[in-house]
Amino acid sequence: MSLKARITDDMKSAMRAKDTVRLGSVRLLLAAIKQKEVDERIELDDAALGDPIIGSIVEKLIKQRKDSISQFQAAGRDDLVSAEQAELVVLQAYLPEQLSAAEVEAAVIAAITESGAASARDMGKVMGLLKSRLAGRADMGQVSALIKTRLAG
């Protein structure tokens, strides 16, 4: 079953269960997917083509939720923080299994040796290699920070 079909099925089950938080989050995700389909004039039904694109949409929505949470915490809006955290939990269910810190570090070390990077100026080469390998399975912000520390030291 493709990821899009799974999301649609989850929307139907959330409707039946009258789970408003889950339903709202899934509808938001489906709207973002539909927007991408309209913008790109493509159909994201095929698992081979659609799942990576849908994965990037999910990542984008998760990043938005995390940014919103930090902004709401700074403003002292705990009610909105809890709502965003609930949406974040629902969206994270659609990400592939995340790599452990040790696996990410091993991938970074392998990419540094493979690219022959020696200084922070070579960070682009390393990120280019890792972006496709770790897409959706690791936080690229943390990967970037790890590369910086490895190349600086």
VMD Tcl script that builds the backbone (N, CA, C; Angstrom):
set m [mol new atoms 459]
animate dup $m
set s [atomselect $m all]
$s set {name element resname resid chain x y z} {
  {N N MET 1 A 0.856 -1.177 0.000}
  {CA C MET 1 A 0.000 0.000 0.000}
  {C C MET 1 A 0.900 1.237 0.000}
  {N N SER 2 A 0.569 2.176 -0.859}
  {CA C SER 2 A 1.379 3.391 -0.923}
  {C C SER 2 A 1.102 4.261 0.309}
  {N N LEU 3 A 1.998 5.180 0.542}
  {CA C LEU 3 A 1.873 6.063 1.695}
  {C C LEU 3 A 0.620 6.933 1.587}
  {N N LYS 4 A 0.327 7.382 0.364}
  {CA C LYS 4 A -0.863 8.221 0.166}
  {C C LYS 4 A -2.137 7.434 0.489}
  {N N ALA 5 A -2.190 6.189 0.082}
  {CA C ALA 5 A -3.361 5.353 0.374}
  {C C ALA 5 A -3.493 5.122 1.875}
  {N N ARG 6 A -2.348 4.934 2.546}
  {CA C ARG 6 A -2.366 4.753 3.998}
  {C C ARG 6 A -2.883 6.005 4.705}
  {N N ILE 7 A -2.476 7.164 4.220}
  {CA C ILE 7 A -2.924 8.420 4.815}
  {C C ILE 7 A -4.431 8.590 4.616}
  {N N THR 8 A -4.910 8.261 3.426}
  {CA C THR 8 A -6.348 8.361 3.145}
  {C C THR 8 A -7.141 7.402 4.030}
  {N N ASP 9 A -6.642 6.192 4.204}
  {CA C ASP 9 A -7.304 5.224 5.086}
  {C C ASP 9 A -7.315 5.718 6.530}
  {N N ASP 10 A -6.211 6.334 6.956}
  {CA C ASP 10 A -6.151 6.881 8.310}
  {C C ASP 10 A -7.158 8.009 8.503}
  {N N MET 11 A -7.387 8.799 7.450}
  {CA C MET 11 A -8.379 9.867 7.535}
  {C C MET 11 A -9.777 9.258 7.737}
  {N N LYS 12 A -10.061 8.217 6.988}
  {CA C LYS 12 A -11.372 7.562 7.105}
  {C C LYS 12 A -11.563 6.967 8.499}
  {N N SER 13 A -10.527 6.335 9.019}
  {CA C SER 13 A -10.658 5.740 10.353}
  {C C SER 13 A -10.770 6.824 11.431}
  {N N ALA 14 A -10.091 7.964 11.243}
  {CA C ALA 14 A -10.217 9.066 12.201}
  {C C ALA 14 A -11.620 9.654 12.162}
  {N N MET 15 A -12.227 9.688 10.981}
  {CA C MET 15 A -13.613 10.167 10.866}
  {C C MET 15 A -14.556 9.235 11.627}
  {N N ARG 16 A -14.367 7.931 11.422}
  {CA C ARG 16 A -15.229 6.951 12.091}
  {C C ARG 16 A -15.073 7.019 13.613}
  {N N ALA 17 A -13.847 7.245 14.065}
  {CA C ALA 17 A -13.570 7.284 15.507}
  {C C ALA 17 A -13.862 8.662 16.110}
  {N N LYS 18 A -14.203 9.628 15.252}
  {CA C LYS 18 A -14.464 11.011 15.684}
  {C C LYS 18 A -13.264 11.599 16.447}
  {N N ASP 19 A -12.071 11.259 15.959}
  {CA C ASP 19 A -10.817 11.755 16.523}
  {C C ASP 19 A -10.468 13.057 15.795}
  {N N THR 20 A -10.879 14.174 16.375}
  {CA C THR 20 A -10.749 15.457 15.681}
  {C C THR 20 A -9.297 15.896 15.494}
  {N N VAL 21 A -8.441 15.631 16.465}
  {CA C VAL 21 A -7.035 16.031 16.342}
  {C C VAL 21 A -6.372 15.277 15.199}
  {N N ARG 22 A -6.555 13.964 15.211}
  {CA C ARG 22 A -5.961 13.142 14.152}
  {C C ARG 22 A -6.557 13.494 12.790}
  {N N LEU 23 A -7.858 13.676 12.746}
  {CA C LEU 23 A -8.526 14.008 11.491}
  {C C LEU 23 A -8.009 15.335 10.935}
  {N N GLY 24 A -7.871 16.331 11.787}
  {CA C GLY 24 A -7.376 17.630 11.331}
  {C C GLY 24 A -5.955 17.552 10.805}
  {N N SER 25 A -5.112 16.792 11.489}
  {CA C SER 25 A -3.715 16.642 11.057}
  {C C SER 25 A -3.614 15.897 9.733}
  {N N VAL 26 A -4.387 14.845 9.592}
  {CA C VAL 26 A -4.347 14.056 8.362}
  {C C VAL 26 A -4.925 14.859 7.199}
  {N N ARG 27 A -5.978 15.605 7.448}
  {CA C ARG 27 A -6.538 16.451 6.389}
  {C C ARG 27 A -5.530 17.517 5.956}
  {N N LEU 28 A -4.817 18.079 6.916}
  {CA C LEU 28 A -3.782 19.061 6.611}
  {C C LEU 28 A -2.710 18.437 5.716}
  {N N LEU 29 A -2.305 17.226 6.034}
  {CA C LEU 29 A -1.308 16.522 5.237}
  {C C LEU 29 A -1.835 16.220 3.838}
  {N N LEU 30 A -3.060 15.753 3.748}
  {CA C LEU 30 A -3.638 15.467 2.431}
  {C C LEU 30 A -3.780 16.736 1.594}
  {N N ALA 31 A -4.104 17.849 2.235}
  {CA C ALA 31 A -4.199 19.118 1.510}
  {C C ALA 31 A -2.832 19.524 0.972}
  {N N ALA 32 A -1.783 19.325 1.754}
  {CA C ALA 32 A -0.426 19.660 1.297}
  {C C ALA 32 A -0.014 18.754 0.136}
  {N N ILE 33 A -0.405 17.485 0.200}
  {CA C ILE 33 A -0.105 16.551 -0.890}
  {C C ILE 33 A -0.845 16.971 -2.155}
  {N N LYS 34 A -2.115 17.305 -2.008}
  {CA C LYS 34 A -2.923 17.730 -3.156}
  {C C LYS 34 A -2.354 19.012 -3.770}
  {N N GLN 35 A -1.898 19.934 -2.917}
  {CA C GLN 35 A -1.299 21.170 -3.401}
  {C C GLN 35 A -0.053 20.879 -4.241}
  {N N LYS 36 A 0.764 19.934 -3.774}
  {CA C LYS 36 A 1.972 19.537 -4.507}
  {C C LYS 36 A 1.598 18.924 -5.850}
  {N N GLU 37 A 0.556 18.088 -5.848}
  {CA C GLU 37 A 0.109 17.474 -7.102}
  {C C GLU 37 A -0.361 18.527 -8.098}
  {N N VAL 38 A -1.096 19.516 -7.618}
  {CA C VAL 38 A -1.601 20.569 -8.497}
  {C C VAL 38 A -0.455 21.436 -9.001}
  {N N ASP 39 A 0.458 21.803 -8.103}
  {CA C ASP 39 A 1.581 22.655 -8.490}
  {C C ASP 39 A 2.485 21.980 -9.511}
  {N N GLU 40 A 2.771 20.706 -9.301}
  {CA C GLU 40 A 3.702 19.973 -10.158}
  {C C GLU 40 A 3.008 19.289 -11.334}
  {N N ARG 41 A 1.679 19.263 -11.324}
  {CA C ARG 41 A 0.876 18.577 -12.337}
  {C C ARG 41 A 1.273 17.094 -12.446}
  {N N ILE 42 A 1.375 16.460 -11.270}
  {CA C ILE 42 A 1.691 15.036 -11.205}
  {C C ILE 42 A 0.709 14.352 -10.267}
  {N N GLU 43 A 0.660 13.036 -10.362}
  {CA C GLU 43 A -0.172 12.229 -9.467}
  {C C GLU 43 A 0.772 11.436 -8.575}
  {N N LEU 44 A 0.626 11.546 -7.265}
  {CA C LEU 44 A 1.538 10.908 -6.319}
  {C C LEU 44 A 0.991 9.578 -5.813}
  {N N ASP 45 A 0.430 8.769 -6.702}
  {CA C ASP 45 A -0.123 7.480 -6.294}
  {C C ASP 45 A 0.912 6.366 -6.304}
  {N N ASP 46 A 1.827 6.395 -7.253}
  {CA C ASP 46 A 2.828 5.350 -7.374}
  {C C ASP 46 A 3.751 5.367 -6.161}
  {N N ALA 47 A 3.949 4.227 -5.537}
  {CA C ALA 47 A 4.770 4.162 -4.324}
  {C C ALA 47 A 6.216 4.560 -4.594}
  {N N ALA 48 A 6.748 4.164 -5.753}
  {CA C ALA 48 A 8.147 4.470 -6.056}
  {C C ALA 48 A 8.372 5.959 -6.271}
  {N N LEU 49 A 7.422 6.617 -6.917}
  {CA C LEU 49 A 7.556 8.050 -7.188}
  {C C LEU 49 A 6.991 8.891 -6.057}
  {N N GLY 50 A 5.827 8.518 -5.569}
  {CA C GLY 50 A 5.105 9.357 -4.625}
  {C C GLY 50 A 5.617 9.355 -3.204}
  {N N ASP 51 A 6.051 8.197 -2.707}
  {CA C ASP 51 A 6.436 8.105 -1.299}
  {C C ASP 51 A 7.592 9.032 -0.905}
  {N N PRO 52 A 8.669 9.149 -1.708}
  {CA C PRO 52 A 9.720 10.104 -1.319}
  {C C PRO 52 A 9.237 11.552 -1.315}
  {N N ILE 53 A 8.386 11.898 -2.248}
  {CA C ILE 53 A 7.858 13.264 -2.308}
  {C C ILE 53 A 6.931 13.503 -1.125}
  {N N ILE 54 A 6.077 12.544 -0.835}
  {CA C ILE 54 A 5.178 12.668 0.311}
  {C C ILE 54 A 5.990 12.729 1.597}
  {N N GLY 55 A 7.060 11.959 1.664}
  {CA C GLY 55 A 7.950 12.001 2.826}
  {C C GLY 55 A 8.536 13.392 3.034}
  {N N SER 56 A 8.916 14.049 1.945}
  {CA C SER 56 A 9.460 15.402 2.081}
  {C C SER 56 A 8.373 16.388 2.513}
  {N N ILE 57 A 7.143 16.163 2.085}
  {CA C ILE 57 A 6.027 17.012 2.518}
  {C C ILE 57 A 5.794 16.826 4.019}
  {N N VAL 58 A 5.834 15.583 4.478}
  {CA C VAL 58 A 5.658 15.294 5.905}
  {C C VAL 58 A 6.772 15.968 6.710}
  {N N GLU 59 A 8.008 15.860 6.228}
  {CA C GLU 59 A 9.132 16.512 6.910}
  {C C GLU 59 A 8.929 18.018 7.010}
  {N N LYS 60 A 8.452 18.610 5.936}
  {CA C LYS 60 A 8.211 20.054 5.916}
  {C C LYS 60 A 7.146 20.437 6.943}
  {N N LEU 61 A 6.070 19.667 7.006}
  {CA C LEU 61 A 5.009 19.954 7.971}
  {C C LEU 61 A 5.499 19.760 9.407}
  {N N ILE 62 A 6.338 18.756 9.626}
  {CA C ILE 62 A 6.894 18.529 10.961}
  {C C ILE 62 A 7.787 19.694 11.362}
  {N N LYS 63 A 8.591 20.165 10.427}
  {CA C LYS 63 A 9.465 21.309 10.712}
  {C C LYS 63 A 8.625 22.543 11.063}
  {N N GLN 64 A 7.529 22.745 10.344}
  {CA C GLN 64 A 6.630 23.862 10.647}
  {C C GLN 64 A 6.062 23.727 12.056}
  {N N ARG 65 A 5.662 22.500 12.432}
  {CA C ARG 65 A 5.103 22.290 13.765}
  {C C ARG 65 A 6.148 22.596 14.833}
  {N N LYS 66 A 7.380 22.128 14.629}
  {CA C LYS 66 A 8.435 22.376 15.608}
  {C C LYS 66 A 8.718 23.867 15.749}
  {N N ASP 67 A 8.732 24.590 14.618}
  {CA C ASP 67 A 8.938 26.041 14.667}
  {C C ASP 67 A 7.790 26.726 15.403}
  {N N SER 68 A 6.574 26.288 15.133}
  {CA C SER 68 A 5.404 26.859 15.803}
  {C C SER 68 A 5.458 26.600 17.301}
  {N N ILE 69 A 5.849 25.398 17.681}
  {CA C ILE 69 A 5.936 25.064 19.105}
  {C C ILE 69 A 6.916 25.984 19.808}
  {N N SER 70 A 8.079 26.201 19.199}
  {CA C SER 70 A 9.071 27.071 19.845}
  {C C SER 70 A 8.561 28.512 19.937}
  {N N GLN 71 A 7.865 28.974 18.914}
  {CA C GLN 71 A 7.310 30.333 18.948}
  {C C GLN 71 A 6.209 30.456 20.010}
  {N N PHE 72 A 5.344 29.466 20.077}
  {CA C PHE 72 A 4.257 29.505 21.059}
  {C C PHE 72 A 4.789 29.394 22.483}
  {N N GLN 73 A 5.855 28.608 22.682}
  {CA C GLN 73 A 6.460 28.516 24.010}
  {C C GLN 73 A 7.067 29.846 24.415}
  {N N ALA 74 A 7.690 30.527 23.467}
  {CA C ALA 74 A 8.281 31.838 23.754}
  {C C ALA 74 A 7.209 32.860 24.117}
  {N N ALA 75 A 6.023 32.701 23.529}
  {CA C ALA 75 A 4.922 33.624 23.802}
  {C C ALA 75 A 4.086 33.192 25.007}
  {N N GLY 76 A 4.380 32.021 25.568}
  {CA C GLY 76 A 3.637 31.549 26.737}
  {C C GLY 76 A 2.257 31.011 26.410}
  {N N ARG 77 A 2.058 30.528 25.185}
  {CA C ARG 77 A 0.758 30.007 24.778}
  {C C ARG 77 A 0.752 28.485 24.879}
  {N N ASP 78 A 0.581 27.984 26.098}
  {CA C ASP 78 A 0.642 26.541 26.337}
  {C C ASP 78 A -0.492 25.789 25.653}
  {N N ASP 79 A -1.641 26.436 25.480}
  {CA C ASP 79 A -2.761 25.784 24.811}
  {C C ASP 79 A -2.416 25.473 23.354}
  {N N LEU 80 A -1.781 26.429 22.686}
  {CA C LEU 80 A -1.396 26.215 21.296}
  {C C LEU 80 A -0.217 25.252 21.184}
  {N N VAL 81 A 0.650 25.267 22.182}
  {CA C VAL 81 A 1.788 24.335 22.194}
  {C C VAL 81 A 1.277 22.904 22.234}
  {N N SER 82 A 0.312 22.638 23.093}
  {CA C SER 82 A -0.202 21.264 23.211}
  {C C SER 82 A -0.910 20.830 21.926}
  {N N ALA 83 A -1.619 21.752 21.268}
  {CA C ALA 83 A -2.292 21.419 20.013}
  {C C ALA 83 A -1.268 21.092 18.925}
  {N N GLU 84 A -0.212 21.875 18.834}
  {CA C GLU 84 A 0.830 21.630 17.837}
  {C C GLU 84 A 1.575 20.329 18.124}
  {N N GLN 85 A 1.805 20.040 19.405}
  {CA C GLN 85 A 2.488 18.794 19.756}
  {C C GLN 85 A 1.640 17.580 19.389}
  {N N ALA 86 A 0.332 17.695 19.548}
  {CA C ALA 86 A -0.559 16.595 19.166}
  {C C ALA 86 A -0.499 16.362 17.657}
  {N N GLU 87 A -0.476 17.447 16.883}
  {CA C GLU 87 A -0.357 17.310 15.421}
  {C C GLU 87 A 0.998 16.721 15.050}
  {N N LEU 88 A 2.035 17.128 15.762}
  {CA C LEU 88 A 3.384 16.633 15.501}
  {C C LEU 88 A 3.456 15.125 15.676}
  {N N VAL 89 A 2.820 14.611 16.716}
  {CA C VAL 89 A 2.821 13.163 16.974}
  {C C VAL 89 A 2.136 12.420 15.828}
  {N N VAL 90 A 1.016 12.964 15.350}
  {CA C VAL 90 A 0.284 12.327 14.253}
  {C C VAL 90 A 1.144 12.316 12.988}
  {N N LEU 91 A 1.793 13.435 12.676}
  {CA C LEU 91 A 2.594 13.523 11.455}
  {C C LEU 91 A 3.831 12.631 11.507}
  {N N GLN 92 A 4.431 12.484 12.679}
  {CA C GLN 92 A 5.644 11.673 12.798}
  {C C GLN 92 A 5.381 10.197 12.497}
  {N N ALA 93 A 4.142 9.780 12.588}
  {CA C ALA 93 A 3.808 8.387 12.291}
  {C C ALA 93 A 4.014 8.064 10.807}
  {N N TYR 94 A 4.065 9.082 9.950}
  {CA C TYR 94 A 4.210 8.861 8.510}
  {C C TYR 94 A 5.651 8.956 8.034}
  {N N LEU 95 A 6.580 9.209 8.941}
  {CA C LEU 95 A 7.992 9.232 8.573}
  {C C LEU 95 A 8.549 7.813 8.600}
  {N N PRO 96 A 9.562 7.540 7.784}
  {CA C PRO 96 A 10.202 6.230 7.902}
  {C C PRO 96 A 10.938 6.138 9.229}
  {N N GLU 97 A 11.330 4.936 9.604}
  {CA C GLU 97 A 12.012 4.736 10.876}
  {C C GLU 97 A 13.301 5.562 10.904}
  {N N GLN 98 A 13.490 6.302 11.991}
  {CA C GLN 98 A 14.643 7.186 12.117}
  {C C GLN 98 A 15.899 6.389 12.478}
  {N N LEU 99 A 17.032 6.872 11.976}
  {CA C LEU 99 A 18.306 6.236 12.288}
  {C C LEU 99 A 18.755 6.635 13.690}
  {N N SER 100 A 19.509 5.765 14.327}
  {CA C SER 100 A 20.052 6.090 15.645}
  {C C SER 100 A 21.209 7.070 15.484}
  {N N ALA 101 A 21.618 7.674 16.591}
  {CA C ALA 101 A 22.727 8.629 16.558}
  {C C ALA 101 A 24.009 7.959 16.078}
  {N N ALA 102 A 24.223 6.719 16.484}
  {CA C ALA 102 A 25.426 5.990 16.066}
  {C C ALA 102 A 25.410 5.718 14.561}
  {N N GLU 103 A 24.244 5.374 14.024}
  {CA C GLU 103 A 24.135 5.118 12.586}
  {C C GLU 103 A 24.371 6.390 11.784}
  {N N VAL 104 A 23.842 7.508 12.276}
  {CA C VAL 104 A 24.043 8.789 11.591}
  {C C VAL 104 A 25.521 9.162 11.627}
  {N N GLU 105 A 26.144 9.001 12.774}
  {CA C GLU 105 A 27.565 9.330 12.901}
  {C C GLU 105 A 28.418 8.453 11.986}
  {N N ALA 106 A 28.084 7.174 11.885}
  {CA C ALA 106 A 28.813 6.274 10.993}
  {C C ALA 106 A 28.648 6.705 9.535}
  {N N ALA 107 A 27.447 7.115 9.155}
  {CA C ALA 107 A 27.201 7.585 7.792}
  {C C ALA 107 A 27.987 8.860 7.503}
  {N N VAL 108 A 28.060 9.758 8.492}
  {CA C VAL 108 A 28.812 11.007 8.329}
  {C C VAL 108 A 30.294 10.706 8.140}
  {N N ILE 109 A 30.833 9.828 8.969}
  {CA C ILE 109 A 32.254 9.472 8.865}
  {C C ILE 109 A 32.548 8.837 7.505}
  {N N ALA 110 A 31.662 7.942 7.068}
  {CA C ALA 110 A 31.850 7.290 5.771}
  {C C ALA 110 A 31.801 8.307 4.636}
  {N N ALA 111 A 30.885 9.264 4.709}
  {CA C ALA 111 A 30.762 10.270 3.652}
  {C C ALA 111 A 31.968 11.204 3.641}
  {N N ILE 112 A 32.502 11.519 4.811}
  {CA C ILE 112 A 33.683 12.387 4.877}
  {C C ILE 112 A 34.877 11.685 4.235}
  {N N THR 113 A 35.070 10.410 4.543}
  {CA C THR 113 A 36.193 9.688 3.947}
  {C C THR 113 A 35.981 9.463 2.455}
  {N N GLU 114 A 34.748 9.198 2.062}
  {CA C GLU 114 A 34.443 8.956 0.647}
  {C C GLU 114 A 34.675 10.209 -0.195}
  {N N SER 115 A 34.294 11.373 0.349}
  {CA C SER 115 A 34.438 12.616 -0.410}
  {C C SER 115 A 35.837 13.207 -0.290}
  {N N GLY 116 A 36.603 12.742 0.671}
  {CA C GLY 116 A 37.934 13.279 0.875}
  {C C GLY 116 A 37.925 14.660 1.501}
  {N N ALA 117 A 36.862 14.976 2.220}
  {CA C ALA 117 A 36.730 16.292 2.842}
  {C C ALA 117 A 37.773 16.463 3.937}
  {N N ALA 118 A 38.379 17.672 3.958}
  {CA C ALA 118 A 39.420 17.928 4.937}
  {C C ALA 118 A 39.124 19.137 5.804}
  {N N SER 119 A 38.281 20.039 5.308}
  {CA C SER 119 A 38.001 21.251 6.077}
  {C C SER 119 A 36.527 21.618 5.931}
  {N N ALA 120 A 36.129 22.668 6.630}
  {CA C ALA 120 A 34.727 23.108 6.604}
  {C C ALA 120 A 34.305 23.557 5.204}
  {N N ARG 121 A 35.281 23.920 4.363}
  {CA C ARG 121 A 34.951 24.323 2.989}
  {C C ARG 121 A 34.393 23.159 2.175}
  {N N ASP 122 A 34.709 21.945 2.582}
  {CA C ASP 122 A 34.254 20.748 1.862}
  {C C ASP 122 A 32.911 20.228 2.374}
  {N N MET 123 A 32.274 20.974 3.239}
  {CA C MET 123 A 31.030 20.518 3.849}
  {C C MET 123 A 29.934 20.278 2.805}
  {N N GLY 124 A 29.907 21.071 1.756}
  {CA C GLY 124 A 28.901 20.911 0.701}
  {C C GLY 124 A 28.979 19.553 0.027}
  {N N LYS 125 A 30.206 19.079 -0.197}
  {CA C LYS 125 A 30.387 17.756 -0.808}
  {C C LYS 125 A 29.794 16.665 0.087}
  {N N VAL 126 A 30.083 16.771 1.367}
  {CA C VAL 126 A 29.616 15.756 2.317}
  {C C VAL 126 A 28.091 15.800 2.431}
  {N N MET 127 A 27.536 17.000 2.533}
  {CA C MET 127 A 26.073 17.135 2.632}
  {C C MET 127 A 25.396 16.608 1.368}
  {N N GLY 128 A 26.013 16.848 0.224}
  {CA C GLY 128 A 25.453 16.347 -1.034}
  {C C GLY 128 A 25.350 14.828 -1.044}
  {N N LEU 129 A 26.377 14.177 -0.516}
  {CA C LEU 129 A 26.349 12.711 -0.440}
  {C C LEU 129 A 25.293 12.220 0.551}
  {N N LEU 130 A 25.225 12.889 1.703}
  {CA C LEU 130 A 24.351 12.400 2.772}
  {C C LEU 130 A 22.881 12.731 2.557}
  {N N LYS 131 A 22.595 13.793 1.837}
  {CA C LYS 131 A 21.203 14.227 1.679}
  {C C LYS 131 A 20.352 13.121 1.061}
  {N N SER 132 A 20.867 12.477 0.042}
  {CA C SER 132 A 20.082 11.415 -0.599}
  {C C SER 132 A 20.064 10.137 0.246}
  {N N ARG 133 A 21.148 9.873 0.958}
  {CA C ARG 133 A 21.223 8.650 1.753}
  {C C ARG 133 A 20.362 8.702 3.008}
  {N N LEU 134 A 20.285 9.873 3.636}
  {CA C LEU 134 A 19.607 9.983 4.930}
  {C C LEU 134 A 18.260 10.688 4.849}
  {N N ALA 135 A 17.818 11.029 3.657}
  {CA C ALA 135 A 16.574 11.790 3.503}
  {C C ALA 135 A 15.415 11.099 4.208}
  {N N GLY 136 A 14.783 11.826 5.108}
  {CA C GLY 136 A 13.615 11.319 5.817}
  {C C GLY 136 A 13.937 10.428 6.998}
  {N N ARG 137 A 15.186 10.001 7.115}
  {CA C ARG 137 A 15.538 9.074 8.186}
  {C C ARG 137 A 16.405 9.714 9.256}
  {N N ALA 138 A 16.777 10.991 9.050}
  {CA C ALA 138 A 17.591 11.700 10.038}
  {C C ALA 138 A 17.323 13.195 9.910}
  {N N ASP 139 A 17.462 13.908 11.012}
  {CA C ASP 139 A 17.300 15.358 11.012}
  {C C ASP 139 A 18.537 15.966 10.372}
  {N N MET 140 A 18.362 16.585 9.216}
  {CA C MET 140 A 19.509 17.099 8.473}
  {C C MET 140 A 20.189 18.260 9.194}
  {N N GLY 141 A 19.487 18.955 10.057}
  {CA C GLY 141 A 20.113 20.005 10.865}
  {C C GLY 141 A 21.138 19.421 11.818}
  {N N GLN 142 A 20.788 18.306 12.426}
  {CA C GLN 142 A 21.727 17.624 13.325}
  {C C GLN 142 A 22.880 17.013 12.538}
  {N N VAL 143 A 22.584 16.507 11.343}
  {CA C VAL 143 A 23.629 15.944 10.495}
  {C C VAL 143 A 24.625 17.038 10.123}
  {N N SER 144 A 24.106 18.203 9.771}
  {CA C SER 144 A 24.959 19.339 9.410}
  {C C SER 144 A 25.865 19.733 10.572}
  {N N ALA 145 A 25.305 19.801 11.768}
  {CA C ALA 145 A 26.100 20.151 12.938}
  {C C ALA 145 A 27.179 19.104 13.211}
  {N N LEU 146 A 26.844 17.842 13.021}
  {CA C LEU 146 A 27.800 16.766 13.223}
  {C C LEU 146 A 28.943 16.859 12.206}
  {N N ILE 147 A 28.613 17.175 10.964}
  {CA C ILE 147 A 29.644 17.331 9.930}
  {C C ILE 147 A 30.573 18.482 10.288}
  {N N LYS 148 A 30.000 19.591 10.752}
  {CA C LYS 148 A 30.823 20.749 11.127}
  {C C LYS 148 A 31.816 20.387 12.225}
  {N N THR 149 A 31.326 19.680 13.244}
  {CA C THR 149 A 32.231 19.327 14.349}
  {C C THR 149 A 33.315 18.349 13.880}
  {N N ARG 150 A 32.956 17.418 13.013}
  {CA C ARG 150 A 33.929 16.443 12.506}
  {C C ARG 150 A 35.001 17.129 11.645}
  {N N LEU 151 A 34.559 18.067 10.793}
  {CA C LEU 151 A 35.513 18.727 9.905}
  {C C LEU 151 A 36.340 19.788 10.634}
  {N N ALA 152 A 35.799 20.356 11.698}
  {CA C ALA 152 A 36.534 21.368 12.456}
  {C C ALA 152 A 37.604 20.713 13.337}
  {N N GLY 153 A 37.320 19.519 13.815}
  {CA C GLY 153 A 38.228 18.875 14.767}
  {C C GLY 153 A 39.152 17.940 14.157}
}
mol reanalyze $m
mol bondsrecalc $m
mol representation Tube
mol addrep $m
